[in-house]
Amino acid sequence: MLDDFFVRALIAGIGIAVMAGPLGCFVIWRRMAYFGDTMAHSALLGVALSLLLDLNLMVAVFIVAAAVSVLLLFLQRRGALSTDALLGILSHSALSIGLVIVAFMTWVRIDLVGFLFGDILAVSESDIDIIWGGGILVIFAIVYLWRPLLASTVNPELAEAEGMRPERARLFFMLLMALVIAIAMKIVGILLITSLLIIPAATARRFATSPEIMAVLASVIGALAVTGGLFGSLHWDTPSGPSIVVAALALFVLSLLPIGRRRLETASHPTPGGHH
């Protein structure tokens, strides 16, 4: 019989995997893996501000991540630097400012390791409500925005010509990323959320025959990684968050094996490429 805390961790982890999967696909298609890192690093600044201003942690993280997204779009329009350079500046700046603010707050005891790596085994029932409530909202938003998001990923110029407003779709995508990171930070931690976004989606790409199938597979593979990682953590007494990422990595390595794997034939079943 499994303990209640383990069941709660399982339910919460699967909820995060389900909403992270489709977003992770867009991260890969758009070649924006470093954007995920930037969002995750900005979360620590959100933590610092929540403590400094006595704000709700999740709200503060979302506000900071959303602000970084909007700032990135603004700087990209200015065209002064390449996107990867801007992401590097924003990522390390947000992380460093957060650490400096925390250092000044000598009256607050803060477990940085907990925020960096999360503690999925400490999930409460209210956390589960937030995760699944937020997850359903994210999934509905992705379904609603699927066509403009996909079109702006494959060919932004054509999407613009068809009146789909790719810039708006890009902003909504970034805000959804900010929301997922705000929800997931407490569970899998700042440093591991990007892995849960990217690795299951990368694994799903090895088998998918369409963008829609890849999005569904990414969620399923993420849920399998969460389940395998948590049971592995229970069996070998290893840290739960990193164990989930190791399980996701194991599934990715297995997907590289030629046995029974269906390669995606790009010519006959195209999936979105790496257009920005």
C-alpha positions in Angstrom: 0.0 0.0 0.0 1.4 3.4 -1.0 1.6 6.3 1.4 -0.6 9.3 0.9 2.3 11.6 0.3 3.5 9.4 -2.5 0.1 9.2 -4.2 -0.2 13.0 -4.0 3.3 13.3 -5.6 2.3 11.0 -8.4 -0.9 12.9 -9.1 0.8 16.2 -9.0 3.8 15.1 -11.2 1.5 13.6 -13.8 -0.5 16.9 -13.9 2.7 18.8 -14.6 3.8 16.3 -17.3 0.5 16.6 -19.1 0.6 20.4 -19.4 4.4 20.6 -20.0 4.3 18.1 -22.9 2.6 20.2 -25.6 4.5 23.3 -24.6 7.7 21.4 -24.7 6.9 20.5 -28.4 6.7 24.2 -29.3 9.9 24.8 -27.4 11.7 22.2 -29.6 10.0 23.2 -32.8 10.9 26.9 -32.3 14.4 26.0 -31.0 13.8 27.9 -27.9 15.3 25.5 -25.3 17.3 28.4 -23.8 14.1 30.4 -23.4 12.9 27.7 -21.1 16.1 28.1 -19.0 15.6 31.9 -19.0 12.0 31.5 -17.7 13.2 29.0 -15.0 16.1 31.2 -13.9 13.7 34.2 -13.6 11.7 32.2 -11.1 14.3 32.7 -8.5 13.8 36.5 -8.8 10.1 35.9 -8.4 10.8 33.9 -5.2 13.0 36.8 -3.9 10.3 39.4 -4.6 7.6 37.3 -3.1 9.6 37.2 0.2 10.5 40.8 0.0 7.0 42.1 -0.8 5.1 39.4 1.0 3.4 38.2 -2.2 2.0 34.8 -3.0 4.9 32.8 -4.3 3.2 31.4 -7.5 1.8 34.8 -8.4 5.2 36.5 -8.0 7.0 33.9 -10.1 4.4 34.2 -12.8 4.6 38.1 -12.8 8.4 38.0 -13.1 8.4 35.3 -15.8 5.7 37.1 -17.8 7.7 40.4 -17.4 10.8 38.8 -18.7 8.8 37.4 -21.7 7.5 40.8 -22.6 10.9 42.4 -22.2 12.4 39.8 -24.5 9.8 40.5 -27.2 10.5 44.3 -26.9 14.2 43.8 -27.1 13.9 41.5 -30.1 11.9 44.1 -32.0 14.7 46.6 -31.3 17.0 44.2 -33.2 20.1 45.3 -31.4 21.2 41.8 -30.4 20.5 38.2 -31.4 17.9 36.3 -29.5 20.4 33.9 -27.9 22.4 36.8 -26.6 19.3 38.5 -25.2 18.3 35.3 -23.5 21.7 34.9 -22.0 21.6 38.5 -20.6 18.0 38.1 -19.2 18.6 34.6 -17.8 21.8 35.4 -15.8 20.6 38.8 -14.8 17.3 37.6 -13.4 19.1 34.8 -11.5 21.8 37.0 -10.1 19.4 39.8 -9.1 17.3 37.2 -7.3 20.3 35.8 -5.4 21.5 39.4 -4.4 18.0 40.3 -3.1 18.0 37.0 -1.1 21.4 37.8 0.3 20.2 41.2 1.6 17.2 39.6 3.4 19.2 38.4 6.4 16.0 38.2 8.4 14.6 35.4 6.2 15.7 31.8 6.2 15.4 30.5 2.7 16.0 26.9 1.4 17.6 27.7 -2.0 18.2 24.0 -2.6 14.4 23.4 -2.2 13.6 26.0 -4.8 16.3 24.8 -7.2 15.4 21.1 -7.1 11.8 21.2 -5.7 10.2 18.7 -3.3 7.5 16.8 -5.0 7.0 14.5 -2.0 5.8 17.6 0.0 2.9 18.3 -2.3 -0.4 19.1 -0.5 -4.0 18.6 -1.7 -4.3 22.3 -2.4 -1.2 22.1 -4.5 -2.8 19.3 -6.5 -5.9 21.5 -7.0 -3.7 24.3 -8.3 -1.7 22.0 -10.6 -4.7 20.3 -12.2 -6.7 23.5 -12.4 -3.8 25.4 -14.0 -3.1 22.3 -16.2 -6.7 22.2 -17.6 -6.5 26.0 -18.3 -3.1 25.5 -20.1 -4.4 22.6 -22.2 -7.6 24.5 -23.2 -5.5 27.5 -24.1 -3.2 25.3 -26.3 -6.1 23.7 -28.0 -7.7 27.1 -28.7 -4.4 28.6 -29.9 -3.1 25.5 -31.7 -3.7 26.6 -35.3 -2.1 30.1 -35.0 0.7 28.8 -32.8 1.5 26.0 -35.3 1.2 28.3 -38.3 3.5 30.9 -36.8 6.0 28.2 -35.9 6.1 26.7 -39.4 6.0 29.9 -41.4 5.6 33.3 -39.5 5.3 35.2 -42.8 2.5 33.0 -44.1 0.7 33.1 -40.8 0.9 36.9 -40.9 -0.4 37.0 -44.4 -3.4 34.8 -43.3 -4.2 37.2 -40.5 -3.2 34.9 -37.7 -1.0 37.5 -35.9 2.1 35.4 -35.1 3.4 38.0 -32.7 0.3 37.7 -30.5 0.5 33.9 -30.7 4.2 34.1 -29.6 3.3 36.3 -26.6 0.5 33.9 -25.5 3.0 31.0 -25.8 5.5 32.8 -23.6 2.8 33.6 -21.0 1.7 29.9 -20.9 5.3 29.0 -20.3 5.5 31.5 -17.5 2.3 30.0 -16.0 3.6 26.4 -16.2 6.9 27.4 -14.6 5.1 29.2 -11.8 3.0 26.1 -11.1 5.7 23.6 -11.5 8.6 25.4 -9.7 7.6 24.2 -6.2 7.2 20.6 -7.5 10.2 19.9 -9.6 12.3 23.0 -8.9 13.8 25.8 -11.0 16.7 23.8 -12.5 14.6 20.7 -13.5 11.5 22.2 -15.1 13.3 22.8 -18.4 14.2 19.2 -18.5 10.6 18.1 -18.0 9.6 20.4 -20.8 12.2 19.3 -23.3 13.2 15.7 -22.8 9.7 14.1 -23.2 9.0 16.3 -26.2 12.3 15.3 -27.8 11.5 11.6 -27.1 8.0 12.0 -28.6 9.5 13.5 -31.8 11.2 10.1 -32.5 7.8 8.4 -32.9 5.3 11.2 -34.0 3.7 11.2 -37.4 2.0 14.6 -36.9 2.4 17.6 -34.6 -0.8 16.6 -32.7 0.4 13.1 -32.1 3.8 14.5 -30.9 2.0 16.8 -28.4 0.0 13.9 -27.0 3.0 11.6 -26.9 5.0 14.2 -25.0 2.4 14.3 -22.3 2.3 10.5 -22.0 6.1 10.1 -22.0 6.3 12.8 -19.3 3.7 11.0 -17.2 5.7 7.8 -17.6 8.9 9.6 -16.6 7.2 11.0 -13.5 5.9 7.5 -12.5 9.1 5.7 -13.2 11.2 8.4 -11.5 9.1 8.4 -8.3 9.0 4.6 -8.0 12.8 4.6 -8.7 13.2 7.2 -6.0 11.2 5.1 -3.6 13.1 2.0 -4.3 16.7 3.4 -4.3 16.1 6.3 -1.9 17.3 8.9 -4.4 16.1 12.6 -4.7 12.7 12.6 -6.3 13.0 15.5 -8.7 16.3 14.5 -10.3 15.1 10.9 -10.4 12.2 12.0 -12.6 14.6 13.7 -15.0 16.8 10.6 -15.1 13.7 8.5 -15.9 12.9 10.9 -18.7 16.5 10.7 -20.0 16.3 6.8 -19.9 13.1 6.9 -22.1 14.9 9.3 -24.5 17.9 7.0 -24.7 15.6 4.0 -25.3 13.9 5.9 -28.1 17.2 6.2 -29.9 17.5 2.4 -30.2 16.5 1.2 -33.7 14.3 -1.7 -32.4 10.7 -1.1 -33.2 11.2 2.6 -33.6 9.2 4.4 -36.3 11.3 7.2 -37.8 9.5 10.3 -38.8 9.5 10.7 -42.6 9.7 14.5 -42.9 8.7 14.5 -46.5 5.5 12.7 -46.1 4.6 13.7 -42.5 6.1 17.1 -41.9 6.2 18.5 -38.3 7.1 22.0 -37.5 10.7 22.9 -38.0 12.9 25.4 -36.2 11.5 28.7 -37.4 11.4 31.5 -34.9 
